[in-house]
């Protein structure tokens, strides 16, 4: 009946894609999974009006809670799914629920250093989701993977945490996964390639390259923006969340410390000009204005303090 995230019902000719979501409140004890079923075509053709329905299932009893009014056909599909869903898949839902609770708790409690907030130092969202360090800091955590012309990239999304800065943008850092074989043992390396800046309303820009041609960086970032446009709303939500984390980090700090740091860091603005495919020079000084156009010093903005070895 079920294979991965695709379900087929005995009385319907087309399969359904299943998406699982969970409560994001770290204090909630609901122990439930929300499963949304969306009809998909067997071929590459899309359906004009696909059938879609959602069920709310208790992970312990595996019973649906407060089912809404449904057609007899959909009600039969729900019963079929609940009766025939494999125990292994149910265990996967429970594992995802527990991981989601862990992440929700971490997101609710995450704090930043006040100086990083006021300086607008870019925050990797991978740091918020995982206790592992992100790739940009020599760790293994990242937030997206992306294939382009047969080459695999791992991507971090990074944000300015200063709540007073209205930059409305995300920085995307791309790392390439490179496999090699010297005849003895296959090797896999992960290498920094470039940093891109994507305003939520405006032209994307390559702002820094690490052993990556400009044409290549432009092509990869352009392809990501086109193929992953569905991620835009999620990136906006993450942008707002990072700003909220910056705000509560400032509120939790002693007033005297915040005032002192504001005096030394100077004003922070979100007035950013966007150029077409601008790129940072490979020899920008640490104290020079950042080539991304933020108005901050390079070392306070896009400078890679923990570059991976290439």
N, C-alpha and C positions, 0 to 999 in steps of 0.2 A: 504493500500500500504506500509506503513512504520511503524515499531515497534522498537523504540529505535534507535540503530545504524545499523539496518538491513533493507534493501529495497528489495522488490520483484517487478519485472516488469511483466506486463501482457503477454508479448511475449517471456519470457525466463524462463526455468524450474528451475534454481537455484537462490538463493538469493545473494545479494551483501552486503558486509560490507562497511559502510561509515565512513571515517575518515575526520574530519574537522580540518583545520589549518588556521592560520591568519598571517597577516603581522606583523613582529616583530620590525618594525621601529616605535618608539614612536612619531616621527614627521610626519609620513605619515597619510593622511586623506582619504585613499582609501575606507574604509567602506565596505570591501569585505570579503567573506569567500571562501576558496578553499576546495572543496569537492572531495575526491578521493574515487572512487567506485571500490572495488575488489571482484571478484566473489569467492564465497566459496561453499564448498560441503555441502549437507544436512546431510551427515553422518560424521563419524570421519575420513574418507579418505580424503587426500588432493588432490587438482587438480594439474596436471603437468604444464599446461599453463593457469592459470586463466585469464579471461578477466579483464582488468583494464582501467579506464579512469578518467580524472579529469575535473571538471568544476569550473569556477570562477564566483561567483554570487554576485551582489550588494545587500546588506542587506536591503536597503530602497525600491528599485524598484522591487526586486526579479527577476531581469533579468540577463542573462548571458552576460558577457562582452567579446567581441572579440573571439567568438568560433572558434576553429581550424577546419580544415577539418576532417570529421569523416565519418564512414560508415553510411548508411541510418538506420541501426538497432540501432547503438549507439545514433544517433541523435534523434531517436524516443524515446529512453529511457530517454534522457535528457529532452525532452519536457514533457514526462509523469511525471517525477519527479518534474519539476518546476510547472506544473499545479496542481499536487495532493498533494504536500508536505503540511501537516497540519500546520495551523497557530501557534499552540503551539510549534511545532518543529522549525519553523522559528524564533519564539521568543527566543527559547533556543540558537540558533546560534547567535542571536544578543547579548544575555547576555554573552555568551562565548567570543564574539568579544570584548565587553567592558571590561571584566575581563582581557583578553589578553593584551589590551592596557594599563591597569593599571599596570600589571606585567611588561610589556616592559619598561614603564616609570621608574618604581622602579629599575629595573635591570640596566638601563642606568645611573641612578643617584646614585646608591648605593656606599657608601664609608665606609672604615674601619679605625679604629684607627691605627696610624703609628706603635705604639709599638706592636700591635697584628700582624701586617703584618711582621715586622722584626723578631719577635719571632716565627713566623710560627704557631700561635695559630689556632687550627682547626676552620673553619667557617662552620656552618650548612647552607646548601643551602635553607632550609626552611626559614631562616632569610631573604634571598634575595627575595624569592617569596612572603612572607607574612609579614604584619605588626604585626601579632600575634607572640608571643614568641614561639620558638620550644619546644618540649617536654623536651629536655635536659636542658632547662632553666626554667622549671616549667610551660610552656605554653601548647598550644594545637596543634601547627603546626608540620607537618611531611611531608615526601615526597613520601613514598611508604607504601602500606600495603601488607602483605604476610601471606598466610595460610600454615601451616606445621603440618601434622598429626592431623588435627582438632583444632589446636591452632592458634590464630590470633596474628600477630605481626605488629607493626607500626615501620617504619624504617626512620631514618634520614641519609642522605649522607653528609659527612663532608670533607673539603679540607684544605690543607695548602695554605695560600694566598701569601706567599713570592715569588715574581717573580724570584728571584735568586735561588730558590730551585727547582731542577728538579726531585722531588720524584716520579712523575708519578703513583699516587695511590689515592684511595679514602678510607675513613674510614666510616664504616656503623655501626650505633648504633641501636640496636634492643630493642624495648619495647613490653612487652606482655600485651594484653588485657585480663583481668581475670574477669569473672562474678561469683558472689556468691549470695546465697539466704539464709538468716538466718531465714526464715519462716515469716518474717514481710514485708520486702521490698527488691527486687532484687538490687544488687549493681554491679557496673562496675568499676574496678580499672585498672590503667595503670602503669606498673612497669618496671624499667630499668632491662635488663637482661645481655647484654654483648655488647662489642665494638669489631668489626672486622676490619682488615686492608686488603684491596684487591689491590695489585699492578696490573696495567694494563697488565703487562707481568710478571707473576710469581705466586707463591703459596700464597693463602689466609692464614691469620693468625688471631687467636683470641688473642687479646692483653689485654683485661680486662673483668672481670666477676663481676656481682653484683647479688649475691644469685642465681647463675645459675651454674649447673654442667658443667664441661668441655666437657663431651661427648654430652650433650644436645646442647651447644653452637656450637660445631664442626658440629653436624648434621644439625642444622638450617642454619648456614652460608654456608655449602656445598650445601644444597638444594637450597638456594637462588642463589648462583653462577651458578648452573646448570639450574634452571628454569627461571632465569631472565637474561640470557646471552644476550638477545636482548637489554637490557638496557645499555650494555657496551659503545656503541658509544655515547649515551646521557650522560653518566657519564664522558666520556672523554671531551665532549663539556663543561660540567659544570666545570670540572677541569680547562680547559683553561680560561673559563669566570672568575672564582675566581682569577686566576693569573692576569688577566687583571684588575680586580677590585683592587687587591693589588698594581699593577703598577700605576694606576691612583691615588690611595690614597697616594702613596709615592710622586708622581709628584705634587700633590696639597698641600703637607705639606711644611713648610719653610725648606730650605736647612739646616739651623743650627740645627733644631729639628731632622731631619733625621740623620745627622752626629753624633749628640750626642747619639742617640739611638743605632746606629750601633756600636759606641765605647763601650757602656755598655752591649749590647747583645752578642757581639762576632760574629765570623763568623758562617754562616748558610750554611750547605751543604746538598746535596740531595743524598749522598752516603749511601744507606740503604741496609743492608743485610736481606735476607728473610729466615726465618726458617720454618720448617714444623709444623704447628699447635702449635706454641709457645703460651704461655699464661702468662699474668702478675701475679705476686704474689699479694695476697690480701693485703699485708702490705708494699707496695713500698713507700719509703719516698718521700716527695714532692720535695726535692732537689736532689734525686737520678736520675741517667740516666733513661730515659723512657724505659720500657721493650719492646716497639714496635720496638726499634732499630734505631730511628730517629737521635740519637746523642744529643737530647735536654734534658733538665731537665724534670722530670715527670710533674711538675706543669706547664710547658710551652707547654706541648704537649697533653697528653691524660687524664690528671687529670680532673675529673668531678667536677667542681666548684659549680654546681647547681644540685646535685643529687636529684631525686625524692624520696619522702618517700616510703618505702616498708612496 
